[in-house]
Amino acid sequence: MSKGKLSKEEKALLDAVEAGEFESVLTESRKTELETIASNTFRKDKRINIRISNRDLTAIQSRASEEGIPYQTFVSSIIHKYISGSLQDLTANKKVQPTQKTPGQ
């Protein structure tokens, strides 16, 4: 494992874990519960239809191709990231500058 730059506390914790000083308290029932939650997270059981411009679709397909994934998967990923808060609209919080009138208008 790459240790990178760790604080003294992090290094002590990592050394303790690697030395086997900690033991898991994960029960079988909790493990089953977490596995169920994880599988439900990735289950795609709903279909949507949207209308978008040809220009946007072409851009989405291009970006998905760069990522090496199908464009539908790319769109789904964008939606998931936005909903979960890891993708933010940078223009949403920008203040609109009022236009100034020049003399004589």
C-alpha positions in Angstrom: 0.0 0.0 0.0 1.3 3.4 -0.9 1.7 5.4 2.3 2.0 8.9 0.6 2.2 11.7 3.1 0.5 10.8 6.3 0.2 12.7 9.6 1.7 11.1 12.7 -1.8 10.0 13.8 -2.6 8.5 10.4 0.8 6.7 10.3 0.2 5.2 13.8 -3.3 4.0 12.8 -2.0 2.5 9.5 0.8 0.7 11.4 -1.7 -0.7 13.9 -4.0 -1.9 11.2 -1.1 -3.6 9.2 0.1 -5.2 12.5 -3.3 -6.8 13.0 -4.2 -4.9 16.1 -7.8 -4.3 14.8 -10.4 -7.0 14.1 -13.5 -6.7 12.1 -16.9 -6.6 13.9 -18.8 -7.1 10.7 -21.6 -9.6 11.4 -23.1 -11.9 8.7 -26.4 -10.1 8.9 -24.8 -6.7 8.6 -22.7 -7.9 5.6 -25.9 -9.2 3.9 -27.6 -5.9 4.6 -24.7 -3.9 3.0 -24.6 -6.2 0.0 -28.3 -5.8 -0.6 -28.0 -2.0 -0.3 -25.0 -2.0 -2.7 -26.8 -4.1 -5.3 -30.0 -1.9 -5.1 -27.8 1.1 -5.7 -26.7 -0.2 -9.0 -29.9 -1.7 -10.2 -31.3 0.2 -13.1 -35.0 -0.6 -13.3 -36.5 2.6 -14.7 -36.4 4.0 -18.3 -36.8 7.6 -19.3 -37.2 9.3 -22.6 -36.0 12.9 -23.2 -35.7 15.2 -26.1 -32.4 17.0 -26.6 -30.8 18.9 -29.4 -28.7 17.1 -31.9 -25.8 19.3 -31.0 -26.1 18.2 -27.3 -26.4 14.5 -28.2 -23.4 14.7 -30.4 -21.4 16.3 -27.6 -22.6 13.7 -25.1 -21.7 10.9 -27.5 -18.3 12.4 -28.1 -17.5 12.7 -24.4 -18.8 9.2 -23.7 -16.5 7.9 -26.4 -13.5 9.7 -24.8 -14.4 7.9 -21.5 -14.8 4.6 -23.3 -18.4 4.0 -22.2 -21.8 4.0 -23.9 -23.5 7.4 -24.0 -26.5 6.2 -22.1 -24.2 5.1 -19.3 -22.5 8.5 -19.4 -25.8 10.3 -19.2 -26.9 8.1 -16.3 -23.6 8.8 -14.5 -24.0 12.6 -15.0 -27.5 12.4 -13.5 -26.3 10.3 -10.5 -23.3 12.6 -9.8 -25.6 15.7 -9.9 -28.2 14.2 -7.6 -25.6 12.9 -5.2 -23.9 16.3 -5.0 -20.6 15.4 -6.6 -21.4 17.3 -9.8 -22.4 20.9 -9.4 -23.7 23.5 -11.8 -21.0 26.2 -11.8 -23.3 28.8 -13.2 -26.1 28.3 -10.7 -24.6 30.6 -8.0 -23.2 33.3 -10.3 -24.8 36.7 -9.8 -26.2 38.4 -12.9 -24.5 41.8 -13.5 -27.1 44.5 -14.2 -26.6 46.3 -17.4 -25.6 49.9 -17.1 -27.3 52.5 -19.2 -25.1 55.0 -20.9 -26.1 58.7 -20.8 -28.6 59.6 -23.5 -30.5 56.2 -23.5 
